[in-house]
Every structure is written in structure tokens, then in C-alpha cells.
Amino acid sequence: MSETGESVRLGDWLASRVPSPPPSLSERIADAVGDSECERAHLSSTLVDHAEALLKTVGNDRSSADDLLVADALITYAMEAAADDCEKLEAIASRVAYRISATAAEPTKQ
């Protein structure tokens, strides 16, 4: 496992994932995280932060499908990052589920 204080650029970490997503999805994911950086130990939480921010902006129609797909990908990658620390994976997964369900309970923009 990496040192706690090691910084990682989200875009670089996401670009290193195999298999890579289709180019159009990859571009949308990169747009969602921008030039963000975080400590490697906070990678999972930071990816969920970006997914939550995106989920708070989606509407209730089909035009939100792409944003939902990006949020889903970010959450999936967050769980992949969490799997680096298997001893904490269950606790992290529970926190992620709670955060996302709380976000889903908030009113969405139309």
C-alpha cells in the first residue's frame, strides 16, 4: 500500500485503469474530475465527492442519462480504489452507499 500522504491526480489515476472505458465516457469522466488531486488514502472518498456533486445536478428526464452513467463510473472507480485496502473495504462500501442514498433522497433540479 502507498504512503498516506502521497498525492495523486484523479485524471492520471483514472487514465491508468484497465480496461479503459469507451472514449466518450472517458472524456466525460475526465471533465467531471477536472484537475483534482488528493492524497492516495482519500482517493475513494474524493471520487465519491465528484459523483455526489454530479448527482446533485441531474434532472428527472432522459437527458440526465449520461450524467448518471458518469456518476456510476466514478462510484465504481471509488470502490476499486477502496479495494486497495481490503481490511477497510466493507466499511468504505457502507459509507459510500449511505452517502449516495442520502444524495438520492435530496430533491433534484428539473
N, C-alpha and C positions, 0 to 999 in steps of 0.2 A: 504494500500500500504506500502511496505517496505521502510526503510530509504534509501536515495540516496546512501550513502557511503558503504552500505552493500556489501561485496564481495561474489560472487557465482562461484563455479567451474562449467563450462559448462557441463562437463560429468555427474556430480551429478544432475544438473537441468534436463538434457535430460533424464537421467535414471528414473526420477520421473514422466515422462509424462505417462498418461493413455489415451487410450490404448498404450501399447508399440509396436514398430514396430517389424517385424519378426527379429529373432536373427541375421541373416546375414546382414541385413540393419543396425541394431543397432550397430553391430561391425564396420561397415564402417563409420557410423556417428561418433562414438567414436574416430576412427582413424583420422577423418577429424578435430576434435576439439582438440585432444590431451589432455594435462593437462591445457588448457587455463582457466584463471579466469578473471572476470571483475566485475565492480560494477553492482549491480542488475539493476540500472537505464539504463545501457548500454547493457543489455543482448540482446535485439533485434538487435541492430547495430552490436554487436560482432558476432552474429550468421550469419548475412548477410556478414560480413567481411570474414568469413570462406567459405561461399557459393561462394562469388566472387573469392576468391583465387582458389577454385576448378574449377570454370567455366573457369578461365583463362588458365587452363592446359588441357582442353578436346580437343579432335580432332573431326573430322567430320565423323567418322565411328561408327559402332555398338559397338565397344569396349568401347566407351565413355558412353554407356547407364547407367552403374552402377554409374559412377560419376555424371551424370545428375540427377539420382534418389536421390543421397545423397544431392546434392545442392538443389533440390526441397524440400527435407525434412527439411533441415536447414532453408530455407526461410519460410516454413510453420511454423516451430517452432518459428522463429523470429516474425511472425505475432501473434502467440499465446502469446508470451511474451509481445508484444506490446499491446495486448488486456487487459492487467492488468491496463492500463491507458487509459480508453475509450475516455477521452476527447482529447487525442493526437493520437488516432488510425488512423484517416484519414490522418493526416499529415505524420505520420510514414509510412503508406502504400504507400503514394505518393513518399516519398524519396526512399523506397525500390524498387518500380517499376522503378524509374529513374536510380538508381544505377545498377540494373540488366540489364536494357535495354542498358545502356552505356557499360556494360561489354560485352553484346552480340554483340555490334557493333564493338568491337575490333577483330582483326584477331586472329584466334585460331591456336594452334600448330597442325601440322599434324603428 
